[in-house]
Amino acid sequence: PLLAVCLSVGLLLLVLLLLILTMCCLRRKKNKQDQYQELISTVPSVPAHSAPVIPVSQGFCARQVPVANISGCIESWYPVGSVLTGLYSMTPLNEVAAPPLGMATRLCFSVEYRHSSEQLVVSLLRLSNLLPRFHSNMTLVELRLLPDDRRPRQAKARGTGPDPEFNDCLIFQVSAVCVLRSTLSVCVLSVEKDGKRHAVGRALFPLEGELGQAGRVLWRDLDPEECSELGDVQISLSYSSSLQRLSLVVLGARGLQLLTDAGVCVQVCLQIHTQMVKTKRSCVVKGEQNPIFNYRMTFKLRPQHLDDACLRFELQHPNDNRSALLGVLVLGPFMYARGLQLQHWMDMINKAQEPVRMWHGLGRAI
């Protein structure tokens, strides 16, 4: 009888323990459901016509973002892939005061750097005082971020006349460290109906110290493209990275200031940093102020040296003792060249194995 009483008491205690554990589990489950209902109630409601949504956490609050369904319809709550124009707002043109007439051609723009996305945003607004011969042409602006960015960003004017408008934002992805030592290169081109381009002018805008005030409207004078008083030379450049070969053709020259009738030749030097790697000389053309050379040369150049190599052209009167120098031209990257000479080098790199032909004004030897 004592054993039976002990077993009965043990079974009763076991049943009571199971009941207590079951009640605790049910209470805990109910508390979790209440907390979940409270969390759901804090999420903003989505319009009934919206696409399916995915809860997305951002910081300590939750929001819902719509996802496109199979039919490809994306509703308007948070449209995926759209551009939020508010992020790229520009100063209205009617609030931008134009410079007085009679000044050089000027470009109106603003620059802003966004540290969160590491983006440099350049807002092109308008040109002013464009020369009359360019009024009926389309105006194009090319921007480069020197010295590292080789490919230009382009913007086309929305009209013609002396003060064409742009209203375009061009974005460069650049780190906060690099942007302070970068320079914005501006090239304005006038394009005829047949596609022929004329350089209107250029400007260089160092960014150091100019990024403090976001959205500040800036005016910059363009340096006009003028013919050199020493004459011009036409060069064709092409580069093959697979062959590691730089090819050039000295096509001709015009407007040379001849000193003697001994003829004219072109000497070309390939330079890497301060070292003259290779020197070649063209044939001599005699008695011509506008000589035609059509002389082809090739140089071995590795791709890693494209940013620290240059070509130096010297037009000379050949002489047994000492050649008389008529003019000098340097084509190369930002380390050596600016303006059209820099653009020619960059276009050669960007248009692989495609000849790029340009006229360049000759300068005096330094």
Disulfide bonds with the S-S distance in Angstrom:
none
